Amino acid sequence: MSGRVEGKRVLITGAARGMGRSHAVRLAQEGADVILVDICESLPEIEYPLATADELKETAELVEKAGRRAVTHVVDVRDERALTAAVDDGVGQLGGLDAAVANAGVLTGGTWETTTSQQWRTVVDVNLIGTWNTCRAAIPHLVDRGGSLVNISSAAGIKGSPLHTPYTASKAGVVGLSRALANELAAMSIRVNTVHPTGVPTGMQPASLHQLLHDTRSDLGPVFQNALPIVMAEAVDISNAVLFLISDEARYVTGLEFKVDAGVTIR
Ligand SMILES: NC(=O)c1ccc[n+]([C@@H]2O[C@H](COP(=O)([O-])OP(=O)(O)OC[C@H]3O[C@@H](n4cnc5c(N)ncnc54)[C@H](O)[C@@H]3O)[C@@H](O)[C@H]2O)c1
């Protein structure tokens, strides 16, 4: 039986764990080969640990168990040159590229008083410029045959969620970047869409944010509440949206803000 993305080759950043891993496995189940990129190192400005090289290896093993190929590279998406080299190598090994998922991201917690310019720089650098670097590395491989760029934003990027302003701003920036590219690249049949998840239980857990919401700013708790009666979505719910946007089922879908947000943005 043919999968929904049979034979497609997909770049995924932030692929060692969490939703990136889930996207890799879900796409492999539907017939894709993948290039998996992750920093595999923690950052001093980010208060929770990032993924490890063992976790990236484990994602590749899960893809292989699903019967597909995985090429891995330990790269920081902020490093444009290293990312481009990794993507070029992966494309060489897999024989081409059909899509990219800019999924790597980081989150800081803080109020207007405590948020630092260093937090701003790190979050914007990884989430926004890293997304640009990912698109920039993928596009040369897509221009001849078309393709799909899926940029992971957040419900925060639509709603304006507080207590992590750099994150919210970076995720809104991902929308602007994606819409602009969607216009610029449509003539080449390259589609560009964003995905906006509500909360999903992953390693992205800054204790400061949880503390603020429980203690000093519990009044803001309702802003994060979903309309549907669930506390959080599961990673696979987001992966199914990514799968659709990469598949040919979405061949005329571009410039979309695809919310998988349990209705949090309509409240
Ligand atoms: N978890 C949520 O509730 C939630 C909600 C909405 C959107 N998102 C977004 O979904 C995406 C995936 O997040 P997640 O929840 O799986 O978090 P996660 O922290 O578990 O995974 C993020 C991955 O990105 C990697 N990464 C971080 N910085 C990197 C860099 N500079 N270069 C390369 N890799 C890097 C990490 O090592 C990690 O493996 C992110 O863009 C995040 O902002 C998450």
The ligand as a MOL file (V3000), in Angstrom:
LIG
                    3D

  0  0  0     0  0            999 V3000
M  V30 BEGIN CTAB
M  V30 COUNTS 44 48 0 0 0
M  V30 BEGIN ATOM
M  V30 1 N 5.3080 22.0350 23.2800 0
M  V30 2 C 4.4090 22.9780 23.0660 0
M  V30 3 O 3.5040 23.1720 23.8750 0
M  V30 4 C 4.4500 23.8070 21.8020 0
M  V30 5 C 3.3220 24.5640 21.4580 0
M  V30 6 C 3.3290 25.3170 20.3040 0
M  V30 7 C 4.4420 25.2970 19.4730 0
M  V30 8 N 5.5350 24.5500 19.8170 0 CHG=1
M  V30 9 C 6.6820 24.5440 18.8970 0
M  V30 10 O 6.8930 23.2300 18.4170 0
M  V30 11 C 8.2610 23.0790 18.0680 0
M  V30 12 C 8.8190 21.8060 18.7120 0
M  V30 13 O 8.8640 22.0000 20.1120 0
M  V30 14 P 8.7120 20.8260 21.1900 0
M  V30 15 O 7.5400 21.1490 22.0080 0
M  V30 16 O 8.8220 19.4950 20.5590 0 CHG=-1
M  V30 17 O 9.9930 21.1550 22.1170 0
M  V30 18 P 11.3230 20.3390 22.4620 0
M  V30 19 O 12.1530 21.2510 23.2940 0
M  V30 20 O 11.0010 19.0040 23.0180 0
M  V30 21 O 11.9770 20.1190 21.0200 0
M  V30 22 C 12.6500 21.1360 20.3520 0
M  V30 23 C 13.8680 20.5230 19.6750 0
M  V30 24 O 14.5850 21.5650 18.9970 0
M  V30 25 C 15.9700 21.4000 19.2790 0
M  V30 26 N 16.6230 22.7040 19.1490 0
M  V30 27 C 16.5200 23.7670 19.9780 0
M  V30 28 N 17.3030 24.7650 19.5610 0
M  V30 29 C 17.9140 24.3320 18.4300 0
M  V30 30 C 18.8380 24.9120 17.5330 0
M  V30 31 N 19.3210 26.1520 17.7410 0
M  V30 32 N 19.2500 24.2060 16.4610 0
M  V30 33 C 18.7760 22.9430 16.2510 0
M  V30 34 N 17.9130 22.3340 17.0820 0
M  V30 35 C 17.4930 23.0170 18.1590 0
M  V30 36 C 16.0240 20.8370 20.6920 0
M  V30 37 O 17.2580 20.1830 20.9790 0
M  V30 38 C 14.8310 19.8810 20.6750 0
M  V30 39 O 15.1800 18.5920 20.2350 0
M  V30 40 C 8.9640 24.3520 18.5090 0
M  V30 41 O 9.1170 25.2240 17.4170 0
M  V30 42 C 7.9940 24.9280 19.5150 0
M  V30 43 O 8.1390 26.3220 19.6450 0
M  V30 44 C 5.5600 23.8050 20.9650 0
M  V30 END ATOM
M  V30 BEGIN BOND
M  V30 1 1 1 2
M  V30 2 2 2 3
M  V30 3 1 2 4
M  V30 4 1 4 5
M  V30 5 2 4 44
M  V30 6 2 5 6
M  V30 7 1 6 7
M  V30 8 2 7 8
M  V30 9 1 8 9
M  V30 10 1 8 44
M  V30 11 1 9 10
M  V30 12 1 9 42
M  V30 13 1 10 11
M  V30 14 1 11 12
M  V30 15 1 11 40
M  V30 16 1 12 13
M  V30 17 1 13 14
M  V30 18 2 14 15
M  V30 19 1 14 16
M  V30 20 1 14 17
M  V30 21 1 17 18
M  V30 22 2 18 19
M  V30 23 1 18 20
M  V30 24 1 18 21
M  V30 25 1 21 22
M  V30 26 1 22 23
M  V30 27 1 23 24
M  V30 28 1 23 38
M  V30 29 1 24 25
M  V30 30 1 25 26
M  V30 31 1 25 36
M  V30 32 1 26 27
M  V30 33 1 26 35
M  V30 34 2 27 28
M  V30 35 1 28 29
M  V30 36 1 29 30
M  V30 37 2 29 35
M  V30 38 1 30 31
M  V30 39 2 30 32
M  V30 40 1 32 33
M  V30 41 2 33 34
M  V30 42 1 34 35
M  V30 43 1 36 37
M  V30 44 1 36 38
M  V30 45 1 38 39
M  V30 46 1 40 41
M  V30 47 1 40 42
M  V30 48 1 42 43
M  V30 END BOND
M  V30 END CTAB
M  END
